[in-house]
Amino acid sequence: MKILYDEERDILYIDLAPGKKVRETKPLNDDVFVDVGEDGEIVGIEIWRASVTIIEPLARHIAEKARKALELVK
């Protein structure tokens, strides 16, 4: 698996099967697209507006978990 992030375009791509060919791309919603391989398996996921859709929410979630863990240590 490879994860690529284009900061300029704010697109995150998760390549689940590097080297496999994409047969078609299917939209899941306005910001998430799934690449399907020749055997019908998911070979990649493209996320537009990744900083808003994935990165910021994930960072907030991790920060909250860390804050709670630090409170337990006190």
N, CA, C and O atoms as a Maestro MAE file, in Angstrom:
{
 s_m_m2io_version
 :::
 2.0.0
}

f_m_ct {
 s_m_title
 :::
 protein
 m_atom[296] {
  # First column is atom index #
  i_m_mmod_type
  r_m_x_coord
  r_m_y_coord
  r_m_z_coord
  i_m_residue_number
  s_m_chain_name
  s_m_pdb_residue_name
  s_m_pdb_atom_name
  i_m_atomic_number
  :::
  1 25 0.842 -1.167 0.000 1 A "MET " " N  " 7
  2 3 0.000 0.000 0.000 1 A "MET " " CA " 6
  3 2 0.894 1.240 0.000 1 A "MET " " C  " 6
  4 15 1.938 1.270 0.651 1 A "MET " " O  " 8
  5 25 0.461 2.263 -0.746 2 A "LYS " " N  " 7
  6 3 1.159 3.546 -0.791 2 A "LYS " " CA " 6
  7 2 0.139 4.640 -0.549 2 A "LYS " " C  " 6
  8 15 -0.990 4.568 -1.034 2 A "LYS " " O  " 8
  9 25 0.539 5.648 0.199 3 A "ILE " " N  " 7
  10 3 -0.325 6.798 0.437 3 A "ILE " " CA " 6
  11 2 0.376 8.025 -0.105 3 A "ILE " " C  " 6
  12 15 1.524 8.307 0.239 3 A "ILE " " O  " 8
  13 25 -0.331 8.753 -0.959 4 A "LEU " " N  " 7
  14 3 0.213 9.951 -1.600 4 A "LEU " " CA " 6
  15 2 -0.694 11.132 -1.277 4 A "LEU " " C  " 6
  16 15 -1.918 11.000 -1.275 4 A "LEU " " O  " 8
  17 25 -0.090 12.287 -1.002 5 A "TYR " " N  " 7
  18 3 -0.878 13.485 -0.730 5 A "TYR " " CA " 6
  19 2 -0.363 14.627 -1.581 5 A "TYR " " C  " 6
  20 15 0.819 14.968 -1.533 5 A "TYR " " O  " 8
  21 25 -1.263 15.220 -2.365 6 A "ASP " " N  " 7
  22 3 -0.949 16.384 -3.182 6 A "ASP " " CA " 6
  23 2 -1.464 17.602 -2.423 6 A "ASP " " C  " 6
  24 15 -2.654 17.915 -2.455 6 A "ASP " " O  " 8
  25 25 -0.538 18.288 -1.734 7 A "GLU " " N  " 7
  26 3 -0.925 19.415 -0.894 7 A "GLU " " CA " 6
  27 2 -1.524 20.562 -1.711 7 A "GLU " " C  " 6
  28 15 -2.464 21.220 -1.266 7 A "GLU " " O  " 8
  29 25 -0.984 20.794 -2.895 8 A "GLU " " N  " 7
  30 3 -1.472 21.890 -3.740 8 A "GLU " " CA " 6
  31 2 -2.937 21.692 -4.132 8 A "GLU " " C  " 6
  32 15 -3.721 22.641 -4.124 8 A "GLU " " O  " 8
  33 25 -3.298 20.458 -4.473 9 A "ARG " " N  " 7
  34 3 -4.676 20.157 -4.888 9 A "ARG " " CA " 6
  35 2 -5.522 19.625 -3.732 9 A "ARG " " C  " 6
  36 15 -6.735 19.471 -3.872 9 A "ARG " " O  " 8
  37 25 -4.893 19.347 -2.602 10 A "ASP " " N  " 7
  38 3 -5.548 18.809 -1.406 10 A "ASP " " CA " 6
  39 2 -6.251 17.487 -1.708 10 A "ASP " " C  " 6
  40 15 -7.414 17.281 -1.362 10 A "ASP " " O  " 8
  41 25 -5.499 16.595 -2.370 11 A "ILE " " N  " 7
  42 3 -6.027 15.274 -2.722 11 A "ILE " " CA " 6
  43 2 -5.150 14.203 -2.081 11 A "ILE " " C  " 6
  44 15 -3.926 14.215 -2.217 11 A "ILE " " O  " 8
  45 25 -5.797 13.283 -1.385 12 A "LEU " " N  " 7
  46 3 -5.123 12.144 -0.774 12 A "LEU " " CA " 6
  47 2 -5.460 10.908 -1.600 12 A "LEU " " C  " 6
  48 15 -6.625 10.651 -1.901 12 A "LEU " " O  " 8
  49 25 -4.431 10.147 -1.964 13 A "TYR " " N  " 7
  50 3 -4.671 8.918 -2.725 13 A "TYR " " CA " 6
  51 2 -4.081 7.746 -1.962 13 A "TYR " " C  " 6
  52 15 -2.902 7.750 -1.607 13 A "TYR " " O  " 8
  53 25 -4.907 6.749 -1.716 14 A "ILE " " N  " 7
  54 3 -4.468 5.530 -1.052 14 A "ILE " " CA " 6
  55 2 -4.430 4.438 -2.112 14 A "ILE " " C  " 6
  56 15 -5.464 3.978 -2.598 14 A "ILE " " O  " 8
  57 25 -3.225 4.042 -2.451 15 A "ASP " " N  " 7
  58 3 -3.006 3.008 -3.473 15 A "ASP " " CA " 6
  59 2 -2.941 1.664 -2.748 15 A "ASP " " C  " 6
  60 15 -1.912 1.306 -2.175 15 A "ASP " " O  " 8
  61 25 -4.039 0.935 -2.780 16 A "LEU " " N  " 7
  62 3 -4.140 -0.330 -2.062 16 A "LEU " " CA " 6
  63 2 -3.429 -1.479 -2.755 16 A "LEU " " C  " 6
  64 15 -3.081 -2.475 -2.120 16 A "LEU " " O  " 8
  65 25 -3.216 -1.342 -4.049 17 A "ALA " " N  " 7
  66 3 -2.588 -2.421 -4.820 17 A "ALA " " CA " 6
  67 2 -1.652 -1.822 -5.866 17 A "ALA " " C  " 6
  68 15 -1.971 -1.819 -7.055 17 A "ALA " " O  " 8
  69 25 -0.497 -1.315 -5.431 18 A "PRO " " N  " 7
  70 3 0.430 -0.705 -6.382 18 A "PRO " " CA " 6
  71 2 0.753 -1.666 -7.531 18 A "PRO " " C  " 6
  72 15 1.026 -2.849 -7.325 18 A "PRO " " O  " 8
  73 25 0.714 -1.125 -8.723 19 A "GLY " " N  " 7
  74 3 1.017 -1.934 -9.899 19 A "GLY " " CA " 6
  75 2 -0.204 -2.529 -10.580 19 A "GLY " " C  " 6
  76 15 -0.125 -2.940 -11.738 19 A "GLY " " O  " 8
  77 25 -1.340 -2.581 -9.876 20 A "LYS " " N  " 7
  78 3 -2.550 -3.118 -10.509 20 A "LYS " " CA " 6
  79 2 -3.215 -2.033 -11.340 20 A "LYS " " C  " 6
  80 15 -3.196 -0.857 -10.977 20 A "LYS " " O  " 8
  81 25 -3.798 -2.437 -12.454 21 A "LYS " " N  " 7
  82 3 -4.461 -1.502 -13.353 21 A "LYS " " CA " 6
  83 2 -5.865 -1.170 -12.857 21 A "LYS " " C  " 6
  84 15 -6.557 -2.006 -12.275 21 A "LYS " " O  " 8
  85 25 -6.259 0.069 -13.104 22 A "VAL " " N  " 7
  86 3 -7.599 0.532 -12.747 22 A "VAL " " CA " 6
  87 2 -8.508 0.321 -13.950 22 A "VAL " " C  " 6
  88 15 -8.210 0.787 -15.050 22 A "VAL " " O  " 8
  89 25 -9.618 -0.381 -13.738 23 A "ARG " " N  " 7
  90 3 -10.596 -0.594 -14.802 23 A "ARG " " CA " 6
  91 2 -11.588 0.560 -14.861 23 A "ARG " " C  " 6
  92 15 -11.948 1.025 -15.942 23 A "ARG " " O  " 8
  93 25 -12.031 1.022 -13.679 24 A "GLU " " N  " 7
  94 3 -12.966 2.142 -13.636 24 A "GLU " " CA " 6
  95 2 -12.889 2.830 -12.281 24 A "GLU " " C  " 6
  96 15 -12.419 2.261 -11.296 24 A "GLU " " O  " 8
  97 25 -13.359 4.054 -12.262 25 A "THR " " N  " 7
  98 3 -13.418 4.838 -11.033 25 A "THR " " CA " 6
  99 2 -14.878 5.116 -10.731 25 A "THR " " C  " 6
  100 15 -15.631 5.583 -11.586 25 A "THR " " O  " 8
  101 25 -15.267 4.819 -9.489 26 A "LYS " " N  " 7
  102 3 -16.657 5.013 -9.076 26 A "LYS " " CA " 6
  103 2 -16.708 6.063 -7.970 26 A "LYS " " C  " 6
  104 15 -15.983 5.960 -6.981 26 A "LYS " " O  " 8
  105 25 -17.563 7.074 -8.133 27 A "PRO " " N  " 7
  106 3 -17.700 8.071 -7.067 27 A "PRO " " CA " 6
  107 2 -18.540 7.507 -5.919 27 A "PRO " " C  " 6
  108 15 -19.567 6.865 -6.142 27 A "PRO " " O  " 8
  109 25 -18.087 7.757 -4.694 28 A "LEU " " N  " 7
  110 3 -18.888 7.399 -3.525 28 A "LEU " " CA " 6
  111 2 -19.702 8.594 -3.062 28 A "LEU " " C  " 6
  112 15 -20.827 8.445 -2.584 28 A "LEU " " O  " 8
  113 25 -19.124 9.784 -3.206 29 A "ASN " " N  " 7
  114 3 -19.810 11.049 -2.952 29 A "ASN " " CA " 6
  115 2 -19.037 12.138 -3.695 29 A "ASN " " C  " 6
  116 15 -18.233 11.827 -4.573 29 A "ASN " " O  " 8
  117 25 -19.265 13.391 -3.363 30 A "ASP " " N  " 7
  118 3 -18.604 14.487 -4.085 30 A "ASP " " CA " 6
  119 2 -17.091 14.520 -3.891 30 A "ASP " " C  " 6
  120 15 -16.375 15.098 -4.709 30 A "ASP " " O  " 8
  121 25 -16.595 13.903 -2.810 31 A "ASP " " N  " 7
  122 3 -15.175 14.011 -2.479 31 A "ASP " " CA " 6
  123 2 -14.416 12.690 -2.442 31 A "ASP " " C  " 6
  124 15 -13.195 12.698 -2.283 31 A "ASP " " O  " 8
  125 25 -15.086 11.574 -2.581 32 A "VAL " " N  " 7
  126 3 -14.422 10.277 -2.457 32 A "VAL " " CA " 6
  127 2 -14.708 9.423 -3.692 32 A "VAL " " C  " 6
  128 15 -15.855 9.246 -4.102 32 A "VAL " " O  " 8
  129 25 -13.616 8.898 -4.272 33 A "PHE " " N  " 7
  130 3 -13.716 8.077 -5.479 33 A "PHE " " CA " 6
  131 2 -12.955 6.777 -5.249 33 A "PHE " " C  " 6
  132 15 -11.888 6.771 -4.635 33 A "PHE " " O  " 8
  133 25 -13.508 5.687 -5.742 34 A "VAL " " N  " 7
  134 3 -12.890 4.382 -5.572 34 A "VAL " " CA " 6
  135 2 -12.448 3.861 -6.930 34 A "VAL " " C  " 6
  136 15 -13.234 3.828 -7.876 34 A "VAL " " O  " 8
  137 25 -11.190 3.456 -7.021 35 A "ASP " " N  " 7
  138 3 -10.678 2.834 -8.239 35 A "ASP " " CA " 6
  139 2 -10.874 1.329 -8.123 35 A "ASP " " C  " 6
  140 15 -10.488 0.710 -7.132 35 A "ASP " " O  " 8
  141 25 -11.479 0.759 -9.150 36 A "VAL " " N  " 7
  142 3 -11.769 -0.674 -9.177 36 A "VAL " " CA " 6
  143 2 -10.858 -1.324 -10.220 36 A "VAL " " C  " 6
  144 15 -10.722 -0.827 -11.338 36 A "VAL " " O  " 8
  145 25 -10.244 -2.433 -9.841 37 A "GLY " " N  " 7
  146 3 -9.352 -3.146 -10.732 37 A "GLY " " CA " 6
  147 2 -10.084 -4.077 -11.680 37 A "GLY " " C  " 6
  148 15 -11.312 -4.153 -11.675 37 A "GLY " " O  " 8
  149 25 -9.322 -4.773 -12.484 38 A "GLU " " N  " 7
  150 3 -9.876 -5.637 -13.517 38 A "GLU " " CA " 6
  151 2 -10.648 -6.827 -12.950 38 A "GLU " " C  " 6
  152 15 -11.516 -7.378 -13.626 38 A "GLU " " O  " 8
  153 25 -10.340 -7.230 -11.710 39 A "ASP " " N  " 7
  154 3 -11.045 -8.343 -11.078 39 A "ASP " " CA " 6
  155 2 -12.190 -7.871 -10.189 39 A "ASP " " C  " 6
  156 15 -12.808 -8.680 -9.497 39 A "ASP " " O  " 8
  157 25 -12.480 -6.569 -10.199 40 A "GLY " " N  " 7
  158 3 -13.555 -6.016 -9.391 40 A "GLY " " CA " 6
  159 2 -13.137 -5.621 -7.982 40 A "GLY " " C  " 6
  160 15 -13.967 -5.174 -7.190 40 A "GLY " " O  " 8
  161 25 -11.840 -5.786 -7.658 41 A "GLU " " N  " 7
  162 3 -11.365 -5.419 -6.326 41 A "GLU " " CA " 6
  163 2 -11.049 -3.929 -6.262 41 A "GLU " " C  " 6
  164 15 -10.741 -3.309 -7.281 41 A "GLU " " O  " 8
  165 25 -11.126 -3.361 -5.072 42 A "ILE " " N  " 7
  166 3 -10.772 -1.960 -4.876 42 A "ILE " " CA " 6
  167 2 -9.248 -1.865 -4.864 42 A "ILE " " C  " 6
  168 15 -8.584 -2.504 -4.048 42 A "ILE " " O  " 8
  169 25 -8.704 -1.066 -5.772 43 A "VAL " " N  " 7
  170 3 -7.254 -0.919 -5.859 43 A "VAL " " CA " 6
  171 2 -6.775 0.453 -5.397 43 A "VAL " " C  " 6
  172 15 -5.578 0.656 -5.187 43 A "VAL " " O  " 8
  173 25 -7.700 1.394 -5.237 44 A "GLY " " N  " 7
  174 3 -7.306 2.720 -4.790 44 A "GLY " " CA " 6
  175 2 -8.486 3.549 -4.339 44 A "GLY " " C  " 6
  176 15 -9.626 3.319 -4.743 44 A "GLY " " O  " 8
  177 25 -8.184 4.529 -3.484 45 A "ILE " " N  " 7
  178 3 -9.199 5.457 -2.984 45 A "ILE " " CA " 6
  179 2 -8.634 6.863 -3.111 45 A "ILE " " C  " 6
  180 15 -7.535 7.145 -2.633 45 A "ILE " " O  " 8
  181 25 -9.394 7.745 -3.759 46 A "GLU " " N  " 7
  182 3 -8.977 9.137 -3.927 46 A "GLU " " CA " 6
  183 2 -9.927 10.021 -3.133 46 A "GLU " " C  " 6
  184 15 -11.146 9.928 -3.273 46 A "GLU " " O  " 8
  185 25 -9.353 10.878 -2.298 47 A "ILE " " N  " 7
  186 3 -10.161 11.746 -1.443 47 A "ILE " " CA " 6
  187 2 -9.815 13.192 -1.752 47 A "ILE " " C  " 6
  188 15 -8.686 13.632 -1.537 47 A "ILE " " O  " 8
  189 25 -10.799 13.925 -2.257 48 A "TRP " " N  " 7
  190 3 -10.638 15.348 -2.553 48 A "TRP " " CA " 6
  191 2 -10.923 16.127 -1.279 48 A "TRP " " C  " 6
  192 15 -11.600 15.633 -0.377 48 A "TRP " " O  " 8
  193 25 -10.400 17.354 -1.210 49 A "ARG " " N  " 7
  194 3 -10.550 18.199 -0.016 49 A "ARG " " CA " 6
  195 2 -10.127 17.409 1.222 49 A "ARG " " C  " 6
  196 15 -10.782 17.455 2.263 49 A "ARG " " O  " 8
  197 25 -9.026 16.690 1.084 50 A "ALA " " N  " 7
  198 3 -8.573 15.762 2.126 50 A "ALA " " CA " 6
  199 2 -8.302 16.444 3.461 50 A "ALA " " C  " 6
  200 15 -8.558 15.860 4.514 50 A "ALA " " O  " 8
  201 25 -7.787 17.674 3.433 51 A "SER " " N  " 7
  202 3 -7.494 18.344 4.698 51 A "SER " " CA " 6
  203 2 -8.762 18.572 5.509 51 A "SER " " C  " 6
  204 15 -8.732 18.510 6.738 51 A "SER " " O  " 8
  205 25 -9.868 18.831 4.836 52 A "VAL " " N  " 7
  206 3 -11.150 19.061 5.509 52 A "VAL " " CA " 6
  207 2 -11.871 17.741 5.770 52 A "VAL " " C  " 6
  208 15 -12.473 17.559 6.828 52 A "VAL " " O  " 8
  209 25 -11.811 16.837 4.824 53 A "THR " " N  " 7
  210 3 -12.560 15.583 4.897 53 A "THR " " CA " 6
  211 2 -11.910 14.566 5.823 53 A "THR " " C  " 6
  212 15 -12.613 13.865 6.552 53 A "THR " " O  " 8
  213 25 -10.578 14.470 5.811 54 A "ILE " " N  " 7
  214 3 -9.880 13.411 6.539 54 A "ILE " " CA " 6
  215 2 -8.856 13.932 7.539 54 A "ILE " " C  " 6
  216 15 -8.916 13.588 8.719 54 A "ILE " " O  " 8
  217 25 -7.932 14.744 7.089 55 A "ILE " " N  " 7
  218 3 -6.764 15.089 7.888 55 A "ILE " " CA " 6
  219 2 -7.126 15.875 9.154 55 A "ILE " " C  " 6
  220 15 -6.708 15.493 10.247 55 A "ILE " " O  " 8
  221 25 -7.894 16.962 9.030 56 A "GLU " " N  " 7
  222 3 -8.249 17.757 10.205 56 A "GLU " " CA " 6
  223 2 -9.097 16.969 11.200 56 A "GLU " " C  " 6
  224 15 -8.799 16.997 12.394 56 A "GLU " " O  " 8
  225 25 -10.150 16.260 10.753 57 A "PRO " " N  " 7
  226 3 -10.921 15.469 11.722 57 A "PRO " " CA " 6
  227 2 -10.084 14.392 12.411 57 A "PRO " " C  " 6
  228 15 -10.246 14.152 13.607 57 A "PRO " " O  " 8
  229 25 -9.200 13.750 11.668 58 A "LEU " " N  " 7
  230 3 -8.345 12.720 12.243 58 A "LEU " " CA " 6
  231 2 -7.371 13.332 13.257 58 A "LEU " " C  " 6
  232 15 -7.157 12.770 14.331 58 A "LEU " " O  " 8
  233 25 -6.787 14.472 12.919 59 A "ALA " " N  " 7
  234 3 -5.869 15.151 13.835 59 A "ALA " " CA " 6
  235 2 -6.592 15.567 15.116 59 A "ALA " " C  " 6
  236 15 -6.033 15.427 16.204 59 A "ALA " " O  " 8
  237 25 -7.827 16.078 15.010 60 A "ARG " " N  " 7
  238 3 -8.605 16.450 16.196 60 A "ARG " " CA " 6
  239 2 -8.880 15.220 17.064 60 A "ARG " " C  " 6
  240 15 -8.778 15.281 18.290 60 A "ARG " " O  " 8
  241 25 -9.227 14.115 16.426 61 A "HIS " " N  " 7
  242 3 -9.520 12.872 17.140 61 A "HIS " " CA " 6
  243 2 -8.276 12.382 17.894 61 A "HIS " " C  " 6
  244 15 -8.368 12.006 19.062 61 A "HIS " " O  " 8
  245 25 -7.131 12.384 17.236 62 A "ILE " " N  " 7
  246 3 -5.888 11.940 17.864 62 A "ILE " " CA " 6
  247 2 -5.510 12.873 19.017 62 A "ILE " " C  " 6
  248 15 -5.090 12.407 20.076 62 A "ILE " " O  " 8
  249 25 -5.657 14.178 18.820 63 A "ALA " " N  " 7
  250 3 -5.329 15.145 19.870 63 A "ALA " " CA " 6
  251 2 -6.222 14.935 21.092 63 A "ALA " " C  " 6
  252 15 -5.747 15.020 22.225 63 A "ALA " " O  " 8
  253 25 -7.494 14.664 20.876 64 A "GLU " " N  " 7
  254 3 -8.420 14.416 21.984 64 A "GLU " " CA " 6
  255 2 -8.034 13.145 22.742 64 A "GLU " " C  " 6
  256 15 -8.055 13.128 23.972 64 A "GLU " " O  " 8
  257 25 -7.686 12.093 22.024 65 A "LYS " " N  " 7
  258 3 -7.242 10.838 22.663 65 A "LYS " " CA " 6
  259 2 -5.969 11.084 23.476 65 A "LYS " " C  " 6
  260 15 -5.839 10.583 24.593 65 A "LYS " " O  " 8
  261 25 -5.040 11.847 22.923 66 A "ALA " " N  " 7
  262 3 -3.797 12.148 23.624 66 A "ALA " " CA " 6
  263 2 -4.075 12.973 24.876 66 A "ALA " " C  " 6
  264 15 -3.482 12.726 25.926 66 A "ALA " " O  " 8
  265 25 -4.966 13.942 24.772 67 A "ARG " " N  " 7
  266 3 -5.321 14.775 25.929 67 A "ARG " " CA " 6
  267 2 -5.890 13.909 27.043 67 A "ARG " " C  " 6
  268 15 -5.513 14.072 28.204 67 A "ARG " " O  " 8
  269 25 -6.791 12.993 26.707 68 A "LYS " " N  " 7
  270 3 -7.385 12.104 27.712 68 A "LYS " " CA " 6
  271 2 -6.338 11.181 28.324 68 A "LYS " " C  " 6
  272 15 -6.361 10.931 29.529 68 A "LYS " " O  " 8
  273 25 -5.429 10.679 27.511 69 A "ALA " " N  " 7
  274 3 -4.367 9.803 28.017 69 A "ALA " " CA " 6
  275 2 -3.457 10.564 28.969 69 A "ALA " " C  " 6
  276 15 -3.040 10.017 29.990 69 A "ALA " " O  " 8
  277 25 -3.140 11.819 28.653 70 A "LEU " " N  " 7
  278 3 -2.286 12.621 29.531 70 A "LEU " " CA " 6
  279 2 -2.978 12.930 30.851 70 A "LEU " " C  " 6
  280 15 -2.322 12.999 31.891 70 A "LEU " " O  " 8
  281 25 -4.294 13.116 30.822 71 A "GLU " " N  " 7
  282 3 -5.045 13.364 32.070 71 A "GLU " " CA " 6
  283 2 -4.972 12.141 32.978 71 A "GLU " " C  " 6
  284 15 -4.939 12.287 34.200 71 A "GLU " " O  " 8
  285 25 -4.947 10.947 32.408 72 A "LEU " " N  " 7
  286 3 -4.861 9.722 33.211 72 A "LEU " " CA " 6
  287 2 -3.508 9.572 33.864 72 A "LEU " " C  " 6
  288 15 -3.390 8.951 34.920 72 A "LEU " " O  " 8
  289 25 -2.469 10.144 33.236 73 A "VAL " " N  " 7
  290 3 -1.115 10.024 33.743 73 A "VAL " " CA " 6
  291 2 -0.892 10.948 34.945 73 A "VAL " " C  " 6
  292 15 -0.064 10.656 35.807 73 A "VAL " " O  " 8
  293 25 -1.615 12.040 35.001 74 A "LYS " " N  " 7
  294 3 -1.417 13.051 36.085 74 A "LYS " " CA " 6
  295 2 -1.708 12.478 37.439 74 A "LYS " " C  " 6
  296 15 -1.594 13.179 38.444 74 A "LYS " " O  " 8
  :::
 }
 m_bond[295] {
  # First column is bond index #
  i_m_from
  i_m_to
  i_m_order
  :::
  1 1 2 1
  2 2 3 1
  3 3 4 2
  4 3 5 1
  5 5 6 1
  6 6 7 1
  7 7 8 2
  8 7 9 1
  9 9 10 1
  10 10 11 1
  11 11 12 2
  12 11 13 1
  13 13 14 1
  14 14 15 1
  15 15 16 2
  16 15 17 1
  17 17 18 1
  18 18 19 1
  19 19 20 2
  20 19 21 1
  21 21 22 1
  22 22 23 1
  23 23 24 2
  24 23 25 1
  25 25 26 1
  26 26 27 1
  27 27 28 2
  28 27 29 1
  29 29 30 1
  30 30 31 1
  31 31 32 2
  32 31 33 1
  33 33 34 1
  34 34 35 1
  35 35 36 2
  36 35 37 1
  37 37 38 1
  38 38 39 1
  39 39 40 2
  40 39 41 1
  41 41 42 1
  42 42 43 1
  43 43 44 2
  44 43 45 1
  45 45 46 1
  46 46 47 1
  47 47 48 2
  48 47 49 1
  49 49 50 1
  50 50 51 1
  51 51 52 2
  52 51 53 1
  53 53 54 1
  54 54 55 1
  55 55 56 2
  56 55 57 1
  57 57 58 1
  58 58 59 1
  59 59 60 2
  60 59 61 1
  61 61 62 1
  62 62 63 1
  63 63 64 2
  64 63 65 1
  65 65 66 1
  66 66 67 1
  67 67 68 2
  68 67 69 1
  69 69 70 1
  70 70 71 1
  71 71 72 2
  72 71 73 1
  73 73 74 1
  74 74 75 1
  75 75 76 2
  76 75 77 1
  77 77 78 1
  78 78 79 1
  79 79 80 2
  80 79 81 1
  81 81 82 1
  82 82 83 1
  83 83 84 2
  84 83 85 1
  85 85 86 1
  86 86 87 1
  87 87 88 2
  88 87 89 1
  89 89 90 1
  90 90 91 1
  91 91 92 2
  92 91 93 1
  93 93 94 1
  94 94 95 1
  95 95 96 2
  96 95 97 1
  97 97 98 1
  98 98 99 1
  99 99 100 2
  100 99 101 1
  101 101 102 1
  102 102 103 1
  103 103 104 2
  104 103 105 1
  105 105 106 1
  106 106 107 1
  107 107 108 2
  108 107 109 1
  109 109 110 1
  110 110 111 1
  111 111 112 2
  112 111 113 1
  113 113 114 1
  114 114 115 1
  115 115 116 2
  116 115 117 1
  117 117 118 1
  118 118 119 1
  119 119 120 2
  120 119 121 1
  121 121 122 1
  122 122 123 1
  123 123 124 2
  124 123 125 1
  125 125 126 1
  126 126 127 1
  127 127 128 2
  128 127 129 1
  129 129 130 1
  130 130 131 1
  131 131 132 2
  132 131 133 1
  133 133 134 1
  134 134 135 1
  135 135 136 2
  136 135 137 1
  137 137 138 1
  138 138 139 1
  139 139 140 2
  140 139 141 1
  141 141 142 1
  142 142 143 1
  143 143 144 2
  144 143 145 1
  145 145 146 1
  146 146 147 1
  147 147 148 2
  148 147 149 1
  149 149 150 1
  150 150 151 1
  151 151 152 2
  152 151 153 1
  153 153 154 1
  154 154 155 1
  155 155 156 2
  156 155 157 1
  157 157 158 1
  158 158 159 1
  159 159 160 2
  160 159 161 1
  161 161 162 1
  162 162 163 1
  163 163 164 2
  164 163 165 1
  165 165 166 1
  166 166 167 1
  167 167 168 2
  168 167 169 1
  169 169 170 1
  170 170 171 1
  171 171 172 2
  172 171 173 1
  173 173 174 1
  174 174 175 1
  175 175 176 2
  176 175 177 1
  177 177 178 1
  178 178 179 1
  179 179 180 2
  180 179 181 1
  181 181 182 1
  182 182 183 1
  183 183 184 2
  184 183 185 1
  185 185 186 1
  186 186 187 1
  187 187 188 2
  188 187 189 1
  189 189 190 1
  190 190 191 1
  191 191 192 2
  192 191 193 1
  193 193 194 1
  194 194 195 1
  195 195 196 2
  196 195 197 1
  197 197 198 1
  198 198 199 1
  199 199 200 2
  200 199 201 1
  201 201 202 1
  202 202 203 1
  203 203 204 2
  204 203 205 1
  205 205 206 1
  206 206 207 1
  207 207 208 2
  208 207 209 1
  209 209 210 1
  210 210 211 1
  211 211 212 2
  212 211 213 1
  213 213 214 1
  214 214 215 1
  215 215 216 2
  216 215 217 1
  217 217 218 1
  218 218 219 1
  219 219 220 2
  220 219 221 1
  221 221 222 1
  222 222 223 1
  223 223 224 2
  224 223 225 1
  225 225 226 1
  226 226 227 1
  227 227 228 2
  228 227 229 1
  229 229 230 1
  230 230 231 1
  231 231 232 2
  232 231 233 1
  233 233 234 1
  234 234 235 1
  235 235 236 2
  236 235 237 1
  237 237 238 1
  238 238 239 1
  239 239 240 2
  240 239 241 1
  241 241 242 1
  242 242 243 1
  243 243 244 2
  244 243 245 1
  245 245 246 1
  246 246 247 1
  247 247 248 2
  248 247 249 1
  249 249 250 1
  250 250 251 1
  251 251 252 2
  252 251 253 1
  253 253 254 1
  254 254 255 1
  255 255 256 2
  256 255 257 1
  257 257 258 1
  258 258 259 1
  259 259 260 2
  260 259 261 1
  261 261 262 1
  262 262 263 1
  263 263 264 2
  264 263 265 1
  265 265 266 1
  266 266 267 1
  267 267 268 2
  268 267 269 1
  269 269 270 1
  270 270 271 1
  271 271 272 2
  272 271 273 1
  273 273 274 1
  274 274 275 1
  275 275 276 2
  276 275 277 1
  277 277 278 1
  278 278 279 1
  279 279 280 2
  280 279 281 1
  281 281 282 1
  282 282 283 1
  283 283 284 2
  284 283 285 1
  285 285 286 1
  286 286 287 1
  287 287 288 2
  288 287 289 1
  289 289 290 1
  290 290 291 1
  291 291 292 2
  292 291 293 1
  293 293 294 1
  294 294 295 1
  295 295 296 2
  :::
 }
}
